[in-house]
């Protein structure tokens, strides 16, 4: 009978770590390839000393097998090669199966915060390598954007595992901004919030007005006590507590000092033209209101008043900073009472001087009017309250007649005139 020849084979494992005692260190739950040099005429019989730890998945009978690593522990992997001559050879290797690492990460601070902030995340143990899903490779990382964070670790046995995940939530930060309306001394300045936020709402507005005073609200008014440059700061807070601020310089300007003069100082109905002269300095626009329903933007206008009376003429000026001032003067337009009564008339049907009546200026504006004529016996021969009506002298004998005119003029003043007229035929 032939004697068996013992051949020691070299078992090799693919991509494994060997210890000094020729122990292969692998990780539970994984599978791994083992093999020996191939001999096409040989049969290879593989066996595992403790089948509860690992099982052969495929390849038994060949020079190459795949083993499933099911539980932690140490087992011996044995292979027997039987060649075409019936001769056998053996080799074995020790395999230790290790538990996977169990990394746990925790946050050093709140996991929901405002854009621009961050939170530190750290793994609970020291490992050979740490690879965070944001590409950091230290034991810790800083999360500054929204998303799920985790780390993949490798221990000293080469086993890998992924940690728990921490979900980071970021809230939008508002963008503070505001408008300034009104930069003139002794005029309220309106500060108007124009801040924006991507989602959520701005719920708080705090104004530092730059002069030692503060206010709150989206739209405020403030009166500065002097013309100067002030740094105004608006701080806004969202409903998630996210904050932003904006500072703008605000220059308060003195308002112009409106002034004008005019000539003549006592215009009248007969001389109603008034020359107005702006004497304000450093202004760019002018508005005149003449208190009679008319206005103009001419700097030095000439105005003709149509009626007597008291007129409050207002000049409003504005400078290049849109600061406004105004001034007014009372213009008294004098009333000229002018009434002409002829002393003779000739009602003789020659169509000349046929009617006796007074003539005057602006008679149609009288508030009341009475015209009476008497004969030399004191008898009333004519009377009217109509301005355009006169005495035609029909059936009257030639001679002198007395007349009386009583008027309440357009200014409310009573005027009385008396005289005589000679009737000739």
Secondary structure as the mmCIF struct_conf table of DSSP 4:
data_model
#
loop_
_struct_conf.conf_type_id
_struct_conf.id
_struct_conf.beg_label_comp_id
_struct_conf.beg_label_asym_id
_struct_conf.beg_label_seq_id
_struct_conf.end_label_comp_id
_struct_conf.end_label_asym_id
_struct_conf.end_label_seq_id
HELX_LH_PP_P HELX_LH_PP_P1 UNK A 2 UNK A 6
STRN STRN1 UNK A 7 UNK A 8
STRN STRN2 UNK A 11 UNK A 13
TURN_TY1_P TURN_TY1_P1 UNK A 14 UNK A 15
STRN STRN3 UNK A 17 UNK A 18
TURN_TY1_P TURN_TY1_P2 UNK A 20 UNK A 21
BEND BEND1 UNK A 22 UNK A 22
STRN STRN4 UNK A 23 UNK A 27
TURN_TY1_P TURN_TY1_P3 UNK A 28 UNK A 29
STRN STRN5 UNK A 31 UNK A 36
TURN_TY1_P TURN_TY1_P4 UNK A 40 UNK A 41
STRN STRN6 UNK A 43 UNK A 48
BEND BEND2 UNK A 49 UNK A 49
TURN_TY1_P TURN_TY1_P5 UNK A 51 UNK A 53
STRN STRN7 UNK A 54 UNK A 58
TURN_TY1_P TURN_TY1_P6 UNK A 60 UNK A 60
STRN STRN8 UNK A 61 UNK A 61
BEND BEND3 UNK A 62 UNK A 63
STRN STRN9 UNK A 64 UNK A 69
BEND BEND4 UNK A 71 UNK A 72
STRN STRN10 UNK A 73 UNK A 82
TURN_TY1_P TURN_TY1_P7 UNK A 84 UNK A 85
BEND BEND5 UNK A 86 UNK A 86
STRN STRN11 UNK A 88 UNK A 98
HELX_LH_PP_P HELX_LH_PP_P2 UNK A 99 UNK A 101
STRN STRN12 UNK A 105 UNK A 108
BEND BEND6 UNK A 109 UNK A 109
BEND BEND7 UNK A 111 UNK A 111
STRN STRN13 UNK A 112 UNK A 114
TURN_TY1_P TURN_TY1_P8 UNK A 115 UNK A 116
STRN STRN14 UNK A 119 UNK A 123
BEND BEND8 UNK A 124 UNK A 125
BEND BEND9 UNK A 128 UNK A 128
STRN STRN15 UNK A 129 UNK A 132
TURN_TY1_P TURN_TY1_P9 UNK A 133 UNK A 134
BEND BEND10 UNK A 135 UNK A 135
BEND BEND11 UNK A 138 UNK A 139
STRN STRN16 UNK A 140 UNK A 143
BEND BEND12 UNK A 145 UNK A 146
STRN STRN17 UNK A 147 UNK A 149
STRN STRN18 UNK A 151 UNK A 154
TURN_TY1_P TURN_TY1_P10 UNK A 156 UNK A 157
BEND BEND13 UNK A 158 UNK A 158
STRN STRN19 UNK A 160 UNK A 162
STRN STRN20 UNK A 166 UNK A 171
HELX_LH_PP_P HELX_LH_PP_P3 UNK A 172 UNK A 174
STRN STRN21 UNK A 175 UNK A 175
STRN STRN22 UNK A 178 UNK A 181
STRN STRN23 UNK A 184 UNK A 184
TURN_TY1_P TURN_TY1_P11 UNK A 185 UNK A 186
BEND BEND14 UNK A 187 UNK A 187
HELX_LH_PP_P HELX_LH_PP_P4 UNK A 188 UNK A 188
STRN STRN24 UNK A 189 UNK A 193
STRN STRN25 UNK A 196 UNK A 196
BEND BEND15 UNK A 198 UNK A 200
STRN STRN26 UNK A 202 UNK A 208
BEND BEND16 UNK A 210 UNK A 212
STRN STRN27 UNK A 214 UNK A 216
BEND BEND17 UNK A 217 UNK A 218
STRN STRN28 UNK A 219 UNK A 222
BEND BEND18 UNK A 225 UNK A 227
STRN STRN29 UNK A 229 UNK A 238
TURN_TY1_P TURN_TY1_P12 UNK A 239 UNK A 240
BEND BEND19 UNK A 241 UNK A 241
STRN STRN30 UNK A 243 UNK A 251
STRN STRN31 UNK A 253 UNK A 253
HELX_LH_PP_P HELX_LH_PP_P5 UNK A 254 UNK A 256
STRN STRN32 UNK A 260 UNK A 263
BEND BEND20 UNK A 265 UNK A 266
STRN STRN33 UNK A 268 UNK A 268
BEND BEND21 UNK A 269 UNK A 269
TURN_TY1_P TURN_TY1_P13 UNK A 270 UNK A 271
STRN STRN34 UNK A 273 UNK A 278
BEND BEND22 UNK A 282 UNK A 282
STRN STRN35 UNK A 285 UNK A 289
BEND BEND23 UNK A 291 UNK A 293
STRN STRN36 UNK A 295 UNK A 296
TURN_TY1_P TURN_TY1_P14 UNK A 299 UNK A 300
STRN STRN37 UNK A 302 UNK A 304
BEND BEND24 UNK A 306 UNK A 307
STRN STRN38 UNK A 309 UNK A 318
TURN_TY1_P TURN_TY1_P15 UNK A 320 UNK A 321
STRN STRN39 UNK A 324 UNK A 333
STRN STRN40 UNK A 334 UNK A 334
HELX_LH_PP_P HELX_LH_PP_P6 UNK A 335 UNK A 335
STRN STRN41 UNK A 339 UNK A 340
BEND BEND25 UNK A 343 UNK A 343
STRN STRN42 UNK A 344 UNK A 345
BEND BEND26 UNK A 348 UNK A 353
STRN STRN43 UNK A 356 UNK A 356
STRN STRN44 UNK A 359 UNK A 360
BEND BEND27 UNK A 361 UNK A 362
HELX_RH_3T_P HELX_RH_3T_P1 UNK A 363 UNK A 365
BEND BEND28 UNK A 367 UNK A 367
STRN STRN45 UNK A 368 UNK A 374
TURN_TY1_P TURN_TY1_P16 UNK A 376 UNK A 377
BEND BEND29 UNK A 378 UNK A 378
STRN STRN46 UNK A 380 UNK A 384
TURN_TY1_P TURN_TY1_P17 UNK A 387 UNK A 388
STRN STRN47 UNK A 391 UNK A 391
TURN_TY1_P TURN_TY1_P18 UNK A 394 UNK A 395
HELX_LH_PP_P HELX_LH_PP_P7 UNK A 396 UNK A 397
BEND BEND30 UNK A 398 UNK A 398
STRN STRN48 UNK A 399 UNK A 408
TURN_TY1_P TURN_TY1_P19 UNK A 410 UNK A 411
BEND BEND31 UNK A 412 UNK A 412
STRN STRN49 UNK A 414 UNK A 423
#
